Amino acid sequence: MDSELLVYEPTGRVQPVHVKAPPRLTSLLGINIGIIDNTKPNFDLLAKELGRLLQTEKGAASVTIRTKRAPSVPATDVTYDEFARTCGLVLAGSGD
């Protein structure tokens, strides 16, 4: 019996995409902020407190927190689309 072995090349070639960075924010006053909770221990607590401080101390209009399924998977396209439409700044969580 013939057998085949399918081998994937792990060093795929990536074409760089050049994009212009948006202008740097000079203030958070009135800005909608998104936070991506990476589900690592205690990050939810940090995100909530950070959101509170950004609103009370820096005048952010709103803070929306969305939680990933697990630290090792990206946020959903729905989250990325929502934040792209509604947020002037997005923070992604990291650390333990």
N, C-alpha and C positions, 0 to 999 in steps of 0.2 A: 504494500500500500504506500502510495506517495504521500509525503507530508510536506507542509509548507510552514515556514516560520516568518511571520510578519514582524519586521523590526522598524520602529519609528526613530527617526533621527532627532535626538534631543537638543540639538543646537540650531533650532530654527532661525532663519534670518528675519530680522525685524527692520522694517524701513522706518527711519525716524520721521516724526511728524512735527513740524515747526508751528508753534502757535504763539501768538503774542499774549503775554501775561496781562491781566487786567491791572488798572492802576491801583496802587497801594491805598488802602483805606486810611484816612486821616482821623476818623472818629467812628465809633460804633453807635452813635446817637441815631435812633430811628432805624437801625439795620436789623433785618431778620437773620437770626443765626441758627444754623443746623449743627447738631452734634451727633456723630455716629458712635454709638456705644458698642464697643467690640466684645462685650460680654465677659471680659476678664474680671477677676474678683475685685469688688468694690468700685469698679469704674462707674457703675450706675450712680453711686453716691457722689462721686467726684463730678460727674456730668450735671447732676441736679444742682449741686452747690455752685458750680461754675456758671451754670445758666442763671441762677438767682443773682449772683454777683454781677454778671454782665448786664443784666437788666437794671438792678438797683444802683450799681456803681458807675456803669458806663453808658446807661441810657439805651441799651438795645431795645428794639420794639418788641421782639418776641424771641423765644428760644424753643426750637423743636428738637426733641431727642428721638432718634430711631435706633432700634437695637438689632444688631446682626444675629443670625442663627448661631454662630460659633466664631471664635477668634480666627480660625483658619480659613473662613470663607468670606468672600467679599459681600458688601451690602448689596441689596437687590437693585435691579434696574429701576424699579418703582421708587425706591429711596433716592437714587441718584437723580432721576427725572424730577421728583418733587423738589429736592434741594436746588437743582439748577433753575427751576422756575421761581422759587420763592425766597431764596436766601442770598444775602450779600456776602456771607462768610460761612464756611463749613469747617468744623473741627472734627478730626478723626482721632479716636482714643487709642492709646497704646500703653504698654507697661503693666506691671503686676503690683 
